[in-house]
Amino acid sequence: MEKKTILAVVLSILVIVVFYVVQGVFFPPPTPSVVERIPEGSTPVQPSGNVPYTDEGEKTGVETNLFLALPTETAADSAPVSEERIVIDNGVAVVAFSNAGGDIVSYKLKKHNDKEDPVEMIVSGDKEAHAFSIAFGGVDAPPVSALFNSRRPSQDVIEFYRDFKIADADGVNTFRLTKRYEFKPNEYMFELTVVLNGPQNVGFNFEGAAYTLGFGPQIGPKFEKLDQRYEYRNYYTYTNGKRKTEKVNANGTSTIIGNRPAWVSIAGKYFTLIALPYPAQYDIAFSAKKETGVPVASRLFIVRPSLSISQIEDKYRFYLGPKSQEALAVYNNGKNAFNLTNMDIIKVADTSGILAPLETALKWLLMFLYKLVPNYGVAIILLTLFVKLIFFPLTRKSSESTLRMQTLAPKIKEIQDKYKDNTQKMNAEMAEFYKKEGYNPMSGCLPLVIQIPIFFAMYNLFNNHFDLRGAMFIPEWIPDLSLPEAVWNFPDGFRLPILGWTAIRALPFIYVASQLLYGKITQTPGQTNNNTQMKIMLYAMPIVFFFILYDVPSGLLIYWIMSNLLTLFQQLLINKFLTQKKATMSVEQPPTKQPVKLPPKVKKRRK
């Protein structure tokens, strides 16, 4: 019994270690990288092709201010003299624009909170973020920050436009850049149209590219670090019906050239940015590295190649919102204001790896139970109960195997003692003995090993499922199953020395109690009295996991606690069944015949 239990524990730990090693090797977290930006006021490198310039540059031949906007002569189109802010509210997001570059500087989700405030999907660093900016040239070109004119054709549409000078071999020309944003009521997706319009003899060739449309520095909500458990960033491309996870270069940008992806994404744990480019030609680049004011940046660049034509009109659609299947599915079934179908952006929320089908099945079952009982905490308990019922026959078989092992133990020890100096002979005799008795020594451990994938799938589900974000279980105590619960929060900014705790939590203590009780009940009498290894497994491991799991989402701990309690109750039933079966086996076993001792023969003496 002791060896089988130790073997099961060792196998479990081995599978856990292998799981995380495989995850780290084949599914590593994105490696940080950085995009070097030209500081404002510095002299940029002279670009090839057409060159926007200032009046001073025309006289000296040296560029002093790259891409300086030139206001038109009419009073109606004259450039503004100060920065302006414009706000659009489409029901699910409040979007703030700046006429400096015509960029989005804030994108707050009205239905999702980050603590007490709405989730900000455009996280700023030490400077205000300017997302969806335009840079004339490639990814290293500085974004345009000139003040644009603006107009509102309708409540959900805003346009920014500005004229620029451009110099080529034929002289100096003027072209217009227009950025047109169109929103739809109650949609997380919006459309951005970029127009470059110049004279017939104007071609757009700045540093090998017409322009680069960039997003950054980071999607929300804010975080302290990417630990791959509480928050992470994945970079996806979707080409020819397949989603691919891109590895980001640690020393710069990672550019995807070749087959143009149907969409690309920067995905966090619960929220995502998805870009659907429609130009005939474009390249995609990602960048991720620590920048001033943000722990790690997550930038997306869409590079439009240089063109010799005089007018460019490119359309892009961007989804910026929750990574929930409900919100993403509408772009598959056509139930959206853009009439999009079969876009498959729902695959941003799909899991990856060998356990993906199992996790998907468990997610479907969780959603089904939630429809029956509209409380995700109760749904988690019911799902745990369902899984335990499914695996009850395997658990019972494992316990029966343990009982059989106990009956065979004397003979096994006899063989081990007889051939202790000849391992090869001992193994052969053991194999022959197991074959004769019809017993498989792995039959007790196999049911336990089969359940390990279920544990990992449940862990991923409760740790990442979007619908658990903000889902209440018990008011005042567990208001959000995606976050750790707390019975008492420390003052703001205070962390418990060494441990780093910010609150006193009840669930981790309940977990330890359930784990210790479960371990105590499932051990046979006297099993741990003289076994140091078993004592460590019984008492030390739950305490170690207490610190590991202290800050995990409360939904995960509820699953683990309920699993322990249900397994405990299940084991009590099995123990009762085994006791009855053992008693039956003792009655049915015929008594051992004792040899009859005959009196010694008396030798007759010769007379």
Number of C-alpha atoms within 10 A of each C-alpha: 16 15 9 15 16 15 15 19 17 13 17 17 13 11 15 14 12 12 13 12 13 12 13 11 9 10 14 14 19 22 14 19 23 21 18 12 11 14 9 11 9 10 13 15 11 11 16 12 16 19 22 22 23 22 12 12 14 12 9 10 11 13 21 17 17 23 21 18 24 18 18 15 9 8 8 8 15 15 21 15 8 9 12 15 12 13 15 16 18 17 14 17 26 16 19 16 21 21 22 22 25 31 23 23 21 22 25 23 22 16 11 18 15 13 9 7 11 17 24 23 24 25 24 23 18 9 8 12 19 25 26 23 23 26 23 26 25 21 27 15 22 21 22 19 20 19 22 30 22 22 11 13 10 8 12 16 17 21 20 23 22 23 23 20 20 22 16 15 8 8 7 15 15 17 20 18 18 21 24 19 22 17 22 19 15 13 19 19 22 19 19 20 16 22 17 20 20 22 13 10 11 22 21 27 22 23 22 19 22 22 25 28 22 21 23 21 26 26 27 22 20 17 14 9 12 15 11 14 12 17 16 16 24 20 25 21 21 21 14 9 10 11 20 13 17 17 18 24 18 15 14 17 24 19 18 16 11 10 11 20 23 19 21 29 25 22 21 24 20 21 21 24 25 22 23 19 22 15 13 9 14 21 18 24 20 29 29 28 24 16 17 12 13 19 15 23 25 26 23 30 24 25 25 23 20 20 16 13 16 15 18 18 12 17 15 17 19 19 19 25 27 25 26 18 17 12 13 22 19 21 21 16 14 14 12 17 15 15 11 13 14 12 19 19 25 18 17 26 21 16 18 13 10 10 14 15 14 16 23 15 11 18 18 11 17 20 17 14 19 18 12 9 13 13 16 22 23 16 21 24 20 19 22 21 16 13 14 18 14 11 14 17 12 19 23 20 17 19 21 20 19 21 19 15 18 12 12 15 13 11 12 18 12 11 17 18 11 12 15 13 10 10 11 11 15 18 14 11 16 16 15 12 16 15 11 9 10 9 15 12 15 13 16 26 23 16 20 17 15 12 16 16 17 16 14 15 22 22 17 17 22 26 23 22 19 20 18 23 20 17 18 18 21 13 8 11 14 21 18 22 26 25 20 22 26 19 12 12 13 13 9 7 6 12 13 11 8 6 8 9 15 18 18 16 19 16 22 25 14 14 25 20 16 20 24 18 15 20 16 15 14 14 15 11 9 8 12 17 9 9 11 10 12 19 14 12 17 19 15 14 14 19 19 11 14 18 12 11 17 20 20 20 22 29 28 22 24 22 22 20 21 18 21 21 16 18 18 20 14 16 19 14 13 18 19 11 14 17 13 12 14 16 10 11 12 11 10 9 8 8 8 6 6 6 6 6 6 6 6 6 6 6 6 6 5 4 3
